[in-house]
Amino acid sequence: MLYFLRHILLFSVLLLSAERAVFAAGPVNDVQLLIIGAGASGTTAAIQASRMGVKTLLIEETDWLGGMLTSAGVSAIDGNHNMPSGLWGEFRQKLYDHYGGPKAVETGWVSNTLFEPAQGNKILKELAVNPNLTIWYRSSWKNIMRRGNRWSVEVAVKGKPVIVNADLIIDATELGDVMAYLKVPYRLGMDSRFDLGESFAPEKANGIIQDMTYVAILKDYGKDADRTISKPAGYRPEIFEHSCDVSDPASKDNTPVIDCNRMITYGKLPNGKYMINWPKHGNDIYLNVVEKNAKDRVADLKEAKLHTLRFIYYLQTAMGFKNLGLADDEFPTKDKLPMIPYYRESRRLDALTMLTVPYVAQPYGQAKPYYRTGVIVGDYTIDHHHLKNPEAPAIDFVKIKIPAYNVPLGTLIPKTEKGLIVAEKSIGASNIVAGATRLQPVVLGIGQAAGALAAIAIKKSVQPADVNIREVQEALLNSNAYLMPFIDVKPTDVNFKAIQRIGATGILKGTGISYKWANQMWFYPHHFISELDFINGLKTYYPEVSDIAASGKDLGVDFFTQVMSRLDKSITLQKVTADLQKLHEKQDEIQSNGIKRGELAVLLDGYLNPFAKQVNFSGDLI
């Protein structure tokens, strides 16, 4: 026995030595949560988790926070103007405060919110100030190893090796590099229509991803200025000659609309600057660097930079915008271009829940009520960029009609790997749906949800797949984040949380509408509801009311009280009447015999609290 134990001990020592040999020697740091990548999602994940009391370390290769919003220069927000959810709403308010209100950031026609990237970075750094949050800039991970129930990660901090031990990791890298390193199953490229049940997808899967863009920020140096750059290598003006077409790709009329002055103001920013991120014969480029190593990516991205410089030269010479030059007060780079490119597509996690077109298009019509597990909202249309790849199938993605939608929590969680949450553009979504979930406010929301999920998992000492979903959702509601994409009930509404909670049960459902570039879902808090619709919703949680006869007339106080007393004898007509009167006083409304949807949500939330009933990752009641 002693001989056997000695050999076990020797084997353990050798194994430990072998593990240490993978890592460079360096000081050891112990944290609860390690977030790799301070892009849009990594930053909000860190802010949310640290606000919830979790000791968090965020590592970032550049000196900035914000990723595509800032470091990539995509500072024109796409979508969620009517849903200022959580940290996206906080960030936008700080932009309003800095620039002087909403109108001051409506400078370009592509967005309601445009800003200078450097200012966005400054605001995010202000939001990230928290004693529980440490940020290491100019830092990159090298090796990751699972040791027991914790992670050990080798990090190069300004070139010096440091070991970080953490309970949980969030992969917030731009391309899902951490999950790939850990050999977590993922998808890349277009899915087959037969795989995820998406009729719009191609018959066969392929490796084609969206075009990327190396954005540029130009600055108006005055009408008499000449900021023309040197003619870039490989410049061919004919590539850009149709770039003044500003027609709407979502329109039924595909007739080109040529207007160069309108094109240049597409991404006009405050203080006389212009975001150059133009898809039509502009600076989009097809490069697939996802599976390449860091060195090869840098080499390939030189061509993306060069392509953007060619377009700038075209703007300055062929179009006459010689007064517009690369902004010298934005990015801390020698070439004045952003630190990173705008990646529109990444690896996509094979997650507990996969977000697909059928669910996004008809959330209430699916076999599983995934909407009950929603933690992120979006309203932008499905928008893919494939103009620069002649091999891409001719799919008119932008005309796939969807309403505003929510993203289930299970899309952030791997099916197998423990101790890992996946964020940024790498969540479990189909290739088609990723064309909507890639936009800035959604990715900010993905990060905030990832941070809340991590905090709950760490505090409860459970794996992310074992959390109480309702606890994560409640933490997000307490941060003014949306669970359901109801555009007509804002976080400033006194009944916002109650309506969100009841909406997340499905007892009261929203009405989804595909509308231009800002899709909608309405709760209609001031509308009445029929007795029948009320009973049909309620019985999904309380089957004991199924036998109550309900008509199509508006729900009244008497009928509501009858139903409630079936579930709780203490709910009387006198109590209901008194509580409704209080609601009318708060909302400055005249009392009527009917009960409106907003009032009903508040009463149900207070009387029954159905949101407290736990659901699994499919949305089914546990």
Secondary structure per residue as TSV (DSSP state, phi and psi in degrees):
chain	resnum	aa	ss	phi	psi
A	1	M	-	360.0	-43.6
A	2	L	H	-61.3	-40.6
A	3	Y	H	-59.7	-44.3
A	4	F	H	-63.1	-44.7
A	5	L	H	-64.1	-38.2
A	6	R	H	-61.6	-41.9
A	7	H	H	-68.9	-35.2
A	8	I	H	-63.2	-43.4
A	9	L	H	-64.7	-42.7
A	10	L	H	-63.6	-42.3
A	11	F	H	-61.7	-40.9
A	12	S	H	-63.7	-41.8
A	13	V	H	-64.1	-43.5
A	14	L	H	-64.5	-39.8
A	15	L	H	-64.4	-44.1
A	16	L	H	-62.8	-39.8
A	17	S	H	-64.8	-39.3
A	18	A	H	-64.7	-40.2
A	19	E	H	-63.3	-43.4
A	20	R	H	-65.9	-29.3
A	21	A	H	-64.4	-24.0
A	22	V	H	-69.8	-31.7
A	23	F	S	-99.5	142.3
A	24	A	-	-73.2	150.2
A	25	A	-	-66.8	141.0
A	26	G	-	179.8	168.5
A	27	P	-	-62.6	155.5
A	28	V	E	-110.0	132.3
A	29	N	E	-118.1	135.4
A	30	D	E	-111.5	124.0
A	31	V	E	-135.3	167.1
A	32	Q	E	-84.8	-42.8
A	33	L	E	-129.4	128.9
A	34	L	E	-112.9	124.9
A	35	I	E	-112.6	122.3
A	36	I	E	-102.2	109.8
A	37	G	-	107.4	116.9
A	38	A	-	-103.5	45.4
A	39	G	S	-76.8	-156.9
A	40	A	H	-59.0	-47.4
A	41	S	H	-78.7	-37.4
A	42	G	H	-62.6	-38.7
A	43	T	H	-66.4	-47.9
A	44	T	H	-70.4	-31.9
A	45	A	H	-61.7	-43.3
A	46	A	H	-66.0	-42.3
A	47	I	H	-62.7	-47.1
A	48	Q	H	-64.8	-48.8
A	49	A	H	-63.0	-42.6
A	50	S	H	-67.9	-34.9
A	51	R	H	-65.9	-25.2
A	52	M	T	-89.0	10.2
A	53	G	T	90.5	13.1
A	54	V	-	-96.1	131.0
A	55	K	-	-70.0	112.2
A	56	T	E	-122.5	138.1
A	57	L	E	-118.6	127.0
A	58	L	E	-114.6	124.6
A	59	I	E	-114.1	141.5
A	60	E	-	-145.4	136.9
A	61	E	S	-73.5	-28.3
A	62	T	S	-97.9	-170.5
A	63	D	S	-99.0	7.0
A	64	W	-	-117.7	161.8
A	65	L	S	-108.2	149.4
A	66	G	-	116.2	-17.0
A	67	G	G	55.3	-119.1
A	68	M	G	-63.7	-29.5
A	69	L	G	-66.6	-31.7
A	70	T	T	-126.8	-64.5
A	71	S	T	-63.7	-26.6
A	72	A	T	-97.4	-7.8
A	73	G	-	81.1	11.1
A	74	V	-	-87.7	70.9
A	75	S	-	-99.7	32.2
A	76	A	B	-120.5	110.8
A	77	I	-	-73.6	131.4
A	78	D	-	-103.7	110.3
A	79	G	S	92.5	172.2
A	80	N	-	60.2	26.2
A	81	H	T	-63.5	-34.9
A	82	N	T	-93.0	4.1
A	83	M	-	-132.8	79.2
A	84	P	-	-76.8	69.7
A	85	S	-	-75.9	127.3
A	86	G	H	51.1	-126.8
A	87	L	H	-68.2	-26.3
A	88	W	H	-61.3	-44.1
A	89	G	H	-63.3	-39.8
A	90	E	H	-63.9	-45.3
A	91	F	H	-60.6	-46.4
A	92	R	H	-63.6	-39.6
A	93	Q	H	-62.2	-38.0
A	94	K	H	-67.3	-33.1
A	95	L	H	-64.2	-44.6
A	96	Y	H	-58.3	-45.2
A	97	D	H	-62.6	-39.1
A	98	H	H	-73.1	-46.3
A	99	Y	H	-89.1	-18.3
A	100	G	T	109.1	32.4
A	101	G	S	107.6	171.9
A	102	P	G	-57.3	-42.1
A	103	K	G	-64.6	-28.5
A	104	A	G	-69.7	-18.2
A	105	V	G	-109.4	5.1
A	106	E	-	-92.9	61.6
A	107	T	-	-93.7	-25.2
A	108	G	S	-120.1	155.5
A	109	W	T	-82.6	-7.8
A	110	V	T	-79.0	-16.9
A	111	S	-	-151.7	160.1
A	112	N	S	-88.2	-12.8
A	113	T	-	-137.5	108.7
A	114	L	B	-127.2	145.6
A	115	F	-	-155.2	165.4
A	116	E	-	-78.9	131.7
A	117	P	H	-53.8	-41.3
A	118	A	H	-62.7	-36.3
A	119	Q	H	-69.6	-37.7
A	120	G	H	-61.0	-41.8
A	121	N	H	-61.7	-42.8
A	122	K	H	-61.8	-42.8
A	123	I	H	-66.2	-43.6
A	124	L	H	-62.5	-36.6
A	125	K	H	-67.6	-32.5
A	126	E	H	-66.6	-43.0
A	127	L	H	-66.6	-25.5
A	128	A	T	-86.3	1.9
A	129	V	-	-73.9	115.9
A	130	N	-	-162.6	135.3
A	131	P	T	-63.0	-19.3
A	132	N	T	-88.0	-3.4
A	133	L	E	-116.3	125.8
A	134	T	E	-115.3	135.3
A	135	I	E	-121.1	127.5
A	136	W	E	-107.5	113.7
A	137	Y	S	-88.6	165.5
A	138	R	S	47.9	47.1
A	139	S	E	-131.6	145.0
A	140	S	E	-142.6	146.8
A	141	W	E	-82.4	149.5
A	142	K	E	-119.3	-47.0
A	143	N	E	-140.0	148.8
A	144	I	E	-134.6	135.4
A	145	M	E	-142.6	140.0
A	146	R	E	-89.1	125.3
A	147	R	E	-127.1	102.1
A	148	G	T	67.5	-124.5
A	149	N	T	-98.5	10.3
A	150	R	E	-127.4	168.7
A	151	W	E	-106.4	146.0
A	152	S	E	-120.5	126.8
A	153	V	E	-129.2	129.3
A	154	E	E	-87.6	124.9
A	155	V	E	-121.8	133.3
A	156	A	E	-94.1	112.8
A	157	V	E	-105.3	105.6
A	158	K	T	52.0	39.8
A	159	G	T	91.3	-9.5
A	160	K	E	-105.4	135.8
A	161	P	E	-75.5	138.1
A	162	V	E	-138.6	141.2
A	163	I	E	-99.7	131.1
A	164	V	E	-118.3	124.4
A	165	N	E	-104.1	132.4
A	166	A	E	-143.7	151.5
A	167	D	E	-74.0	-34.9
A	168	L	E	-148.2	147.7
A	169	I	E	-120.8	138.6
A	170	I	E	-109.1	121.4
A	171	D	E	-83.4	101.4
A	172	A	-	-114.5	26.1
A	173	T	-	-69.6	159.4
A	174	E	T	-64.6	-30.0
A	175	L	T	-124.8	16.3
A	176	G	-	70.1	36.5
A	177	D	H	-68.5	-33.5
A	178	V	H	-68.2	-46.8
A	179	M	H	-65.4	-32.0
A	180	A	H	-67.2	-41.9
A	181	Y	H	-60.4	-37.9
A	182	L	T	-83.4	2.4
A	183	K	T	60.6	35.4
A	184	V	-	-76.7	130.8
A	185	P	-	-58.4	137.1
A	186	Y	E	-149.7	169.8
A	187	R	E	-113.5	154.5
A	188	L	-	-150.0	127.6
A	189	G	S	94.7	-169.1
A	190	M	-	-78.7	137.6
A	191	D	-	-84.9	156.8
A	192	S	-	-75.8	144.2
A	193	R	H	-61.4	-23.9
A	194	F	H	-85.4	-14.4
A	195	D	H	-77.2	-53.0
A	196	L	H	-111.6	10.1
A	197	G	T	70.6	36.6
A	198	E	-	-110.7	108.9
A	199	S	T	-65.7	-21.8
A	200	F	T	-80.6	-16.6
A	201	A	S	-74.0	160.1
A	202	P	-	-67.0	161.2
A	203	E	S	-63.8	-41.1
A	204	K	S	-112.4	140.3
A	205	A	-	-66.4	152.8
A	206	N	-	-148.1	172.7
A	207	G	-	-95.4	15.6
A	208	I	-	-77.2	130.9
A	209	I	-	-116.2	176.8
A	210	Q	-	-72.9	156.7
A	211	D	-	-60.8	148.3
A	212	M	E	-106.3	173.1
A	213	T	E	-142.7	134.1
A	214	Y	-	-95.5	99.7
A	215	V	-	-67.5	156.0
A	216	A	E	-132.6	149.4
A	217	I	E	-112.3	116.4
A	218	L	E	-99.6	157.8
A	219	K	E	-131.8	139.5
A	220	D	E	-81.6	112.4
A	221	Y	-	-94.6	11.5
A	222	G	-	109.0	148.7
A	223	K	T	-61.1	-25.9
A	224	D	T	-95.6	-1.3
A	225	A	-	-77.0	150.3
A	226	D	-	-126.7	99.8
A	227	R	-	-106.9	25.6
A	228	T	-	-60.5	129.5
A	229	I	-	-81.3	167.7
A	230	S	-	-65.4	147.9
A	231	K	-	-61.9	118.1
A	232	P	-	-70.5	151.4
A	233	A	T	-60.8	139.4
A	234	G	T	77.6	13.1
A	235	Y	-	-66.0	127.4
A	236	R	-	-135.4	107.1
A	237	P	G	-62.2	-27.5
A	238	E	G	-63.7	-22.6
A	239	I	G	-62.7	-30.7
A	240	F	G	-107.9	4.9
A	241	E	T	-67.6	-16.2
A	242	H	T	-106.4	20.7
A	243	S	T	-77.3	-6.6
A	244	C	T	-89.5	9.0
A	245	D	B	-76.3	112.6
A	246	V	-	-109.4	20.4
A	247	S	-	-65.1	152.2
A	248	D	-	-82.8	117.2
A	249	P	T	-66.1	-18.4
A	250	A	T	-85.8	-7.5
A	251	S	S	-77.7	152.8
A	252	K	S	-70.4	-25.8
A	253	D	-	-92.3	113.4
A	254	N	-	-93.8	14.2
A	255	T	-	-64.8	127.9
A	256	P	-	-60.3	143.5
A	257	V	-	-121.1	108.2
A	258	I	B	-93.6	116.1
A	259	D	-	-156.6	94.7
A	260	C	H	-66.9	-36.2
A	261	N	H	-66.9	-35.7
A	262	R	H	-71.6	-38.2
A	263	M	H	-58.0	-44.3
A	264	I	H	-69.8	-23.4
A	265	T	T	-92.2	3.6
A	266	Y	T	-47.1	-52.8
A	267	G	T	-115.0	41.6
A	268	K	E	-66.9	129.8
A	269	L	E	-104.9	168.0
A	270	P	T	-59.9	159.8
A	271	N	T	62.4	37.8
A	272	G	T	67.8	32.8
A	273	K	E	-116.1	161.7
A	274	Y	E	-137.7	123.9
A	275	M	E	-81.1	124.1
A	276	I	E	-103.9	98.6
A	277	N	-	-145.7	64.6
A	278	W	-	-107.0	121.9
A	279	P	T	-80.3	-36.5
A	280	K	T	-80.5	101.5
A	281	H	T	55.5	32.4
A	282	G	T	-112.6	-130.6
A	283	N	S	-102.5	13.7
A	284	D	E	-63.9	150.2
A	285	I	E	-149.8	145.9
A	286	Y	-	-94.1	111.2
A	287	L	-	-141.3	126.6
A	288	N	-	-109.4	98.8
A	289	V	-	-109.3	8.0
A	290	V	T	-55.7	-48.0
A	291	E	T	-88.7	6.1
A	292	K	S	-88.9	159.4
A	293	N	-	-78.5	171.7
A	294	A	H	-59.5	-41.3
A	295	K	H	-64.5	-45.1
A	296	D	H	-69.2	-33.0
A	297	R	H	-61.8	-46.3
A	298	V	H	-58.0	-42.9
A	299	A	H	-63.9	-45.1
A	300	D	H	-68.1	-35.0
A	301	L	H	-70.6	-13.7
A	302	K	H	-60.7	-35.0
A	303	E	H	-69.7	-36.7
A	304	A	H	-64.4	-42.1
A	305	K	H	-62.2	-44.8
A	306	L	H	-63.0	-38.5
A	307	H	H	-62.8	-40.5
A	308	T	H	-66.6	-39.9
A	309	L	H	-63.2	-35.8
A	310	R	H	-63.4	-41.5
A	311	F	H	-66.7	-40.0
A	312	I	H	-60.4	-43.7
A	313	Y	H	-61.4	-38.6
A	314	Y	H	-64.0	-44.7
A	315	L	H	-59.3	-40.6
A	316	Q	H	-75.6	-32.9
A	317	T	H	-101.0	-62.1
A	318	A	T	-67.5	-34.0
A	319	M	S	-97.8	-14.7
A	320	G	-	87.1	13.3
A	321	F	-	-89.6	51.8
A	322	K	T	-70.8	-16.0
A	323	N	T	-77.6	-11.1
A	324	L	E	-95.5	115.4
A	325	G	E	-123.6	166.6
A	326	L	E	-56.9	128.4
A	327	A	-	-62.8	130.2
A	328	D	S	-95.5	6.0
A	329	D	S	-128.0	26.5
A	330	E	S	-109.7	-70.3
A	331	F	-	-100.8	140.4
A	332	P	S	-82.6	53.3
A	333	T	S	-123.3	153.6
A	334	K	T	-65.6	-36.9
A	335	D	T	-89.0	-0.7
A	336	K	S	66.7	12.2
A	337	L	S	-93.8	164.7
A	338	P	-	-59.7	163.2
A	339	M	S	-73.3	-29.7
A	340	I	S	-136.5	159.0
A	341	P	-	-80.5	169.6
A	342	Y	B	-92.6	100.2
A	343	Y	-	-84.4	120.0
A	344	R	-	-87.5	-14.9
A	345	E	-	-144.5	148.8
A	346	S	-	-136.2	-178.4
A	347	R	-	-62.8	151.2
A	348	R	E	-126.0	125.2
A	349	L	E	-60.5	139.0
A	350	D	-	-82.6	92.0
A	351	A	B	-99.5	170.5
A	352	L	S	-55.7	-36.9
A	353	T	S	-128.0	131.0
A	354	M	-	-105.7	125.9
A	355	L	B	-87.3	116.0
A	356	T	-	-125.6	168.9
A	357	V	H	-58.3	-45.7
A	358	P	H	-55.4	-42.1
A	359	Y	H	-67.6	-46.1
A	360	V	H	-63.1	-39.5
A	361	A	H	-73.0	-37.5
A	362	Q	-	-139.5	73.6
A	363	P	G	-61.5	-29.6
A	364	Y	G	-89.8	-2.6
A	365	G	G	-108.1	14.8
A	366	Q	S	-98.6	162.5
A	367	A	S	-64.0	-32.2
A	368	K	S	-115.6	133.4
A	369	P	-	-83.1	65.6
A	370	Y	G	-59.0	-26.8
A	371	Y	G	-57.4	-25.7
A	372	R	G	-64.7	-20.1
A	373	T	G	-101.4	13.8
A	374	G	E	-65.5	141.6
A	375	V	E	-136.9	-4.7
A	376	I	E	-141.4	146.3
A	377	V	E	-127.5	154.6
A	378	G	E	-152.0	154.6
A	379	D	-	-134.2	-1.8
A	380	Y	-	-75.4	150.7
A	381	T	-	-70.5	166.8
A	382	I	-	-73.5	113.5
A	383	D	-	-126.1	109.2
A	384	H	-	-112.6	147.5
A	385	H	-	-115.0	110.7
A	386	H	-	-136.1	15.3
A	387	L	T	-66.0	-23.8
A	388	K	T	-93.6	2.4
A	389	N	-	-120.2	102.9
A	390	P	T	-64.5	-15.8
A	391	E	T	-83.9	-10.4
A	392	A	S	-70.7	135.2
A	393	P	-	-58.7	146.1
A	394	A	-	-81.6	81.6
A	395	I	-	-112.8	126.6
A	396	D	-	-87.4	73.8
A	397	F	G	-56.1	-39.9
A	398	V	G	-65.8	-15.9
A	399	K	G	-98.6	9.0
A	400	I	S	-77.9	114.6
A	401	K	-	-84.8	125.2
A	402	I	-	-138.4	155.7
A	403	P	-	-87.4	-176.8
A	404	A	S	-60.9	149.8
A	405	Y	E	-140.2	167.4
A	406	N	E	-121.7	162.7
A	407	V	E	-112.5	122.0
A	408	P	E	-65.6	148.7
A	409	L	G	-61.9	-33.6
A	410	G	G	-63.7	-13.7
A	411	T	G	-70.7	-13.3
A	412	L	G	-96.4	-3.1
A	413	I	S	-118.0	126.2
A	414	P	B	-65.3	154.5
A	415	K	S	-69.8	-31.0
A	416	T	S	-120.5	-47.8
A	417	E	-	-65.5	128.4
A	418	K	S	-90.7	156.0
A	419	G	S	72.5	15.4
A	420	L	E	-131.9	135.7
A	421	I	E	-123.2	138.8
A	422	V	E	-112.0	132.5
A	423	A	-	-127.6	-153.7
A	424	E	T	56.8	-135.4
A	425	K	T	-93.4	13.0
A	426	S	-	-104.0	15.0
A	427	I	S	-70.4	171.9
A	428	G	S	-76.6	81.8
A	429	A	B	-130.3	151.7
A	430	S	-	-68.1	163.3
A	431	N	T	-56.7	-41.4
A	432	I	T	-65.7	-50.8
A	433	V	T	-65.5	-28.9
A	434	A	H	-60.8	-17.5
A	435	G	H	-70.0	-13.5
A	436	A	H	-106.7	-38.8
A	437	T	H	-75.6	-6.2
A	438	R	T	-80.2	-11.5
A	439	L	S	-74.3	156.2
A	440	Q	H	-54.8	-51.5
A	441	P	H	-64.0	-32.9
A	442	V	H	-68.2	-43.5
A	443	V	H	-67.6	-35.7
A	444	L	H	-60.0	-41.2
A	445	G	H	-67.9	-37.0
A	446	I	H	-58.4	-44.4
A	447	G	H	-63.5	-44.6
A	448	Q	H	-62.4	-41.1
A	449	A	H	-65.0	-40.4
A	450	A	H	-62.4	-40.8
A	451	G	H	-65.0	-41.5
A	452	A	H	-66.0	-43.3
A	453	L	H	-60.0	-45.8
A	454	A	H	-62.2	-43.3
A	455	A	H	-62.9	-45.0
A	456	I	H	-63.9	-44.9
A	457	A	H	-60.6	-43.7
A	458	I	H	-67.9	-44.9
A	459	K	H	-66.2	-33.1
A	460	K	H	-91.7	-3.4
A	461	S	T	56.6	45.8
A	462	V	-	-129.0	165.7
A	463	Q	-	-75.4	153.8
A	464	P	G	-52.9	-34.7
A	465	A	G	-73.0	-8.8
A	466	D	G	-111.0	8.5
A	467	V	S	-72.2	160.3
A	468	N	-	-80.8	111.0
A	469	I	H	-56.2	-38.0
A	470	R	H	-63.6	-31.0
A	471	E	H	-68.1	-40.1
A	472	V	H	-64.5	-44.8
A	473	Q	H	-63.3	-40.0
A	474	E	H	-65.3	-38.3
A	475	A	H	-62.5	-38.4
A	476	L	H	-69.7	-41.2
A	477	L	H	-59.9	-37.5
A	478	N	T	-67.9	-13.4
A	479	S	T	-105.9	17.9
A	480	N	T	63.6	26.3
A	481	A	-	-89.9	152.8
A	482	Y	-	-88.2	143.8
A	483	L	S	-101.5	-39.4
A	484	M	S	-114.0	144.5
A	485	P	-	-86.4	52.6
A	486	F	-	-81.9	110.9
A	487	I	T	-79.4	-13.4
A	488	D	T	-101.8	10.7
A	489	V	S	-133.1	105.5
A	490	K	-	-89.6	161.7
A	491	P	T	-59.1	-21.5
A	492	T	T	-76.9	-13.0
A	493	D	S	-70.2	133.9
A	494	V	T	-61.5	-23.9
A	495	N	T	-103.5	13.4
A	496	F	H	-54.2	-51.7
A	497	K	H	-64.2	-43.3
A	498	A	H	-62.2	-43.1
A	499	I	H	-67.4	-38.7
A	500	Q	H	-64.3	-43.5
A	501	R	H	-63.2	-47.8
A	502	I	H	-67.0	-36.5
A	503	G	H	-61.1	-36.7
A	504	A	T	-75.2	-8.4
A	505	T	T	-89.7	-25.4
A	506	G	T	85.9	0.9
A	507	I	S	-62.1	-40.0
A	508	L	S	-118.1	125.5
A	509	K	-	-106.3	157.1
A	510	G	-	-89.9	170.4
A	511	T	E	-113.9	113.6
A	512	G	E	-92.2	141.2
A	513	I	E	-138.9	132.0
A	514	S	-	-83.5	119.7
A	515	Y	-	-141.6	106.3
A	516	K	T	48.3	-129.3
A	517	W	T	-100.4	4.6
A	518	A	S	-133.3	86.7
A	519	N	-	-65.8	165.0
A	520	Q	E	-134.0	154.7
A	521	M	E	-143.5	122.4
A	522	W	E	-104.7	137.6
A	523	F	-	-92.7	-28.7
A	524	Y	-	56.9	62.9
A	525	P	T	-63.5	-21.8
A	526	H	T	-98.1	5.4
A	527	H	S	-90.4	154.3
A	528	F	B	-84.5	163.8
A	529	I	-	-127.3	146.9
A	530	S	B	-79.3	159.4
A	531	E	H	-58.5	-41.7
A	532	L	H	-63.6	-46.5
A	533	D	H	-63.2	-36.8
A	534	F	H	-62.3	-49.0
A	535	I	H	-66.3	-41.4
A	536	N	H	-61.4	-36.9
A	537	G	H	-74.0	-43.3
A	538	L	H	-67.0	-35.8
A	539	K	T	-70.4	-14.5
A	540	T	T	-67.7	-22.8
A	541	Y	T	-107.4	-28.9
A	542	Y	-	-130.9	82.1
A	543	P	G	-62.1	-16.1
A	544	E	G	-67.4	-9.7
A	545	V	G	-98.2	2.9
A	546	S	T	-61.4	-28.3
A	547	D	T	-86.9	0.1
A	548	I	S	-77.7	124.6
A	549	A	-	-71.5	128.6
A	550	A	-	-127.1	139.9
A	551	S	-	-102.1	-177.6
A	552	G	S	-90.4	2.7
A	553	K	S	-79.1	165.0
A	554	D	B	-59.8	143.3
A	555	L	-	-65.3	126.4
A	556	G	B	-113.0	173.2
A	557	V	H	-62.9	-42.3
A	558	D	H	-64.3	-48.1
A	559	F	H	-64.8	-43.4
A	560	F	H	-58.7	-44.3
A	561	T	H	-63.7	-40.9
A	562	Q	H	-56.4	-44.9
A	563	V	H	-68.5	-45.5
A	564	M	H	-63.0	-39.6
A	565	S	H	-66.3	-23.5
A	566	R	H	-65.3	-32.2
A	567	L	H	-94.7	-28.4
A	568	D	-	-151.4	109.9
A	569	K	T	-62.4	-20.9
A	570	S	T	-76.8	-11.1
A	571	I	-	-87.6	105.9
A	572	T	-	-109.3	168.2
A	573	L	H	-60.3	-38.9
A	574	Q	H	-63.1	-42.4
A	575	K	H	-66.3	-45.4
A	576	V	H	-61.4	-44.7
A	577	T	H	-61.6	-43.6
A	578	A	H	-64.7	-41.9
A	579	D	H	-68.6	-36.4
A	580	L	H	-65.0	-38.8
A	581	Q	H	-60.6	-39.8
A	582	K	H	-63.1	-40.9
A	583	L	H	-64.6	-39.8
A	584	H	H	-64.8	-36.8
A	585	E	H	-65.4	-40.0
A	586	K	H	-67.4	-39.2
A	587	Q	H	-94.0	2.5
A	588	D	T	55.9	46.1
A	589	E	-	-115.5	158.9
A	590	I	-	-87.5	130.3
A	591	Q	-	-67.0	139.0
A	592	S	-	-132.6	174.1
A	593	N	S	-75.0	-21.9
A	594	G	B	-84.6	157.6
A	595	I	-	-112.6	124.0
A	596	K	B	-83.7	161.2
A	597	R	H	-60.3	-40.8
A	598	G	H	-64.1	-43.1
A	599	E	H	-62.9	-43.0
A	600	L	H	-60.8	-40.7
A	601	A	H	-60.6	-43.4
A	602	V	H	-65.4	-43.8
A	603	L	H	-63.8	-45.1
A	604	L	H	-64.1	-40.7
A	605	D	H	-63.0	-40.7
A	606	G	H	-78.0	-39.1
A	607	Y	H	-79.5	-45.6
A	608	L	T	-109.8	-27.9
A	609	N	-	49.4	54.6
A	610	P	G	-64.3	-22.7
A	611	F	G	-60.9	-24.9
A	612	A	G	-70.1	-18.1
A	613	K	S	-70.7	124.5
A	614	Q	-	-71.1	149.8
A	615	V	B	-125.7	155.7
A	616	N	-	-90.6	-175.8
A	617	F	T	-72.1	-9.0
A	618	S	T	-90.2	-7.1
A	619	G	S	91.3	-1.5
A	620	D	-	-75.6	146.2
A	621	L	B	-65.3	137.9
A	622	I	-	-89.1	360.0
